[in-house]
Amino acid sequence: DQRAFWIYEFSSSSYYKIEAKLISIGENCYVYMEDVCIAELGEHAVIIQAENICDEFDYTIYPRITDLAGHPNGTLGDIDGDPRIIILLSQNPISYYDQRNELQLDYSNLCEMFHIYYKAWIPVIAHEFHHLIWFNNEMDEPHFTLEALAEYAMYYADYLAKYDNLVPQVGIFLDHPEDSLLYWNMLNPIDYGSAYLFAFYIAEHYGLSILRNLITEPADGSHGIELVLQRAGYNITFNELYLNWITALTIDELGFGNKLYGFESIDVRVSKYTTVDVPHINDKVKLYYYGFHVHKIQSPSNEIKIEIRKDLDKTIGISIVFHDTLGWHVYQNLTNKETNLIIDDISGSETDEFYLITSYIFDQTPGPPSEDGLGPFTYIEVIIDNITKDSIIPFLVISGNFSLILIILVIIMIRKSYKLKTQNN
């Protein structure tokens, strides 16, 4: 069978029409290939490729991804009344799913389908099929959650085992942790790497049911993730989840803190960080919105003082991580907009590793980005020094123990005003 299809051209943001031939029919799919691709590859090679795709889709992709995400009809139904999915192989170098095809709109192909570059990696089909299912449930989910789960779908379909359970873009992200998790660039491989690791973290620590429930959750993006987690009984905000995730990416250690700061099935740590000696003064650190920066202190002392200067109207998320004779310790803080100076004193016992992780975040649960791109950014100044006797506030006993107790209480109140989360072995 011969059929014409509309194709989206990303470089010109326009549609054009191609001719394609039906090559293979599976239990759950039709495989079409663009005529010019058939002419290039030869009919025999095309038949072998199409039949292989049919088998992969019927016996691996369809059962695994529907188990993860649900039925393709979702809540919107089946526009052409045919339960099979059309897989169109074309010369268009970008594989994609276009929701337009399931709506009565111009340039719609009026069927459940997705486009695959004819030389693409087979797991990409699992990725695009997951998009199709999610878009059949709702239409306005932000890119970072859509792509996070679509990337995870390739792992769930068991295509990544021979790649250490990692998608190719992970390595790029680990070299660029400053990239925003929330803001999206469709052609930027970094974004796919971060989104995959975020979905992987959620699945490992909170269960696949969280990913499944996101598909039908009316709230979008960060709010949807937070609500699904809370309904499942997890008392955690999106910002707390995010800080735990970037801490796990920095140390990947499961032996403490309820295993929140590592991964079971993958081996990942950020490869880009600023290594510093103490004392250290960094005039400017550029932080993108929900991207992060890591300072690693060389030969840390047991008493470290950290000062962070920021714009008054910005919120900075902080995770301080160190290892000493007692094991690993994590201190986290979400600063508010009421101060431009963050000060913390950290004490350890024979400290041998020390990390300061900073991120520009929103002071509440962030909404979906209003546009694509790198996102907003801010600058902070980081000062790291050893604690000296001169920096310790002296106690002054004026008349008996009352004054001493009063001073101690004041100091305790000051310290408690700085919200700190501590987790030890």
Secondary structure, 3 states (H helix, E strand, C coil): CEEEEEEEECCCCEEEEEEEEEEEECCCEEEEEEHHHHHHHCHHHHHHHHHHHHHHHHHHHHHHHHHHHCCCCCCCCCCCCCCCEEEEEECCCCCECCHHHHCCCCCCCCCCEEEEECCCCCHHHHHHHHHHHHHCCCCCCCHHHHHHHHHHHHHHCCCCHHHCCCCCCHHHHHCCCCCCCCCCCCCCHHHHHHHHHHHHHHHHHHCHHHHHHHHHCCCCHHHHHHHHHHHCCCCCCHHHHHHHHHHHHHHCCCCCHHHCCCCCCCCCCCCCCEEECCCEEEEEEEEEECCEEEEEECCCCCEEEEEEECCCCCEEEEEEEEEECCEEEEEEEECCCCCCEEEEEEECCCCCEEEEEEEEECCCCCCCCCCCCCCCEEEEEEEEEECCHHHCCCCCCCCCHHHHHHHHHHHHHHHHCCCCEEECC
